[in-house]
Amino acid sequence: MWLKAFHLIFMVTWFAGLFYLPRLFVYHTMTSDAVGIARFKIMERKLFWGIMTPAMILTLAFGIWMLADYAWELYGSSGWLHVKLTLVALLVGYHLLCWQWLRDFAEDRNTRSHLFYRWVNEVPVLFLFAIVLLASLKPF
């Protein structure tokens, strides 16, 4: 149960960052003064590298540890686990997209509007619902 507890703690931390970073992008896009832009760049970088990425790595590490320890025998017969792992892989892709957007902002080459980031901000919610429901209910 310790593995699952730490997996969940780091998953919650990772999702907090996935929810907050695009929100920072919304505000960054709407900012025009140099001091505000510099502040957002620092906040975004610290959130991504100081919280989100370590939380993602630890979430994946504890998840893999659980698979290796006791869930691996379920892998062949549990469709829900296949879907969950696919969604986690897609979520890692979303994380990498956030990194690309972070770099765009850091180099002052963002071309997207605040509306784009408002919509993108909702994507992790869909992943969260699906992953938690799959892991909790194990529907198939």
N, C-alpha and C positions, 0 to 999 in steps of 0.2 A: 504493500500500500504506500510505502514511502516513495517509490518510483512514480506512482500515479500522482501523488500529492505534488511532488516537485514538477512533474510534467505539466500539471494544471496551473501551478503558480506561474511558471515561465510562459505558458500559453496565454494566460490572462495578461501578463506584462507585454507580450508580443502584440496581442490584439489592441491593447491600449495605445501602443505606438502606431499601429496600422490605422487606428481610428483618428489619431491626433495629427499625424504628419500631413495628410491631405488637407486637413482643416487649416494647418499653418500655411500650406500652399495657397489656399483661398485668400487668406489675409495678406500673404506676401504679394500675390497678384494685384491686390487692390491698393497696395502701398506704393507711394511715389517718392517719398523723401529718402535721401541717402542713409540717414541714421536708422530709419525703420527697416529699410532693405537689409542693411548690415546686421541688424538685430535678428531678423528672421533667418538669415543665412546661418548665423551662429546657433540659433535655437533648433533649426532643422538638422544641422550637422550633428549636434550633441544628442538629439533625440534618436537619429538614425544609428549612429555609431556607438553611442553610450548606453542606449536602452534597447532599441528594437532589434538590432543585429545580434547582440549577445543573448537576448531573450529567445530569438529564433533558433540560434545554435543550440541553446540549452533545451528548448522544447523538443527539437529534433533529436538531440542526444538522449534525453530521457525516454522519448518515444521509441527510438531504436533499441534502447536498453530493455524496455518492456517487451518489445517484439522478440528480442533474443532470449529473454528470461522465461516468459510464460505465454505469450500470445502467438508465437510463431506457429505452434501446432494448429491454431485456428485459421491461419492464413489461407490454406487450401479450401476450407469449407465455409468460409464466412465472406459472403459477397459484400456485406457492409464495410468490412475492413479494406477490401480492394477499393471501394468507392472513396472511403475516408482517406486512404493513402494517396489516391489520385487528387483529391481536393487539396490535401496538404502540399502536394507537388505544385499545383496551380497557385496556391497561396504563396509559396516560395517565389514563383514567377511574378506575382503581384508585388512582393517585397522588392524584387530586382527592378521592376518598373518604377517603384518609388525611388530607388537609388538613381535611376536614369533621370527622373524628374528633379531629384535633389541636385544632381550634377548640372542640369540645365539652369536651375536657379542660381547655383553657385557661380556659374560662368556667364550669368546675365543673358541667357539665350532662350528663356522660356517664351513660347509662342501661344500657350493655351490660356483660356480665359478662366476667371474665377468660377464660372458656371460649370466648366469641365471638371474642375477639382471638387466642386460640390457634389456632382454625380459620382465621381470616382470615390469619394468619401463613403459612399454607401456600399461599395463592393465587399469590404470585409464583413459587413453584417450578414450578407448572404452566406459567405463561407462559415461564419461562426454558427449560424443556425444549423446549417447542413451537417457540419462536423460534430457539433455537440449532440444533435439528435441521432446521428448514426452511432456514435460511441455509446450513448446512453441507452437507446432503444434496441440497437442491434436488430433492425427490422428484417433482414434477410441474410 
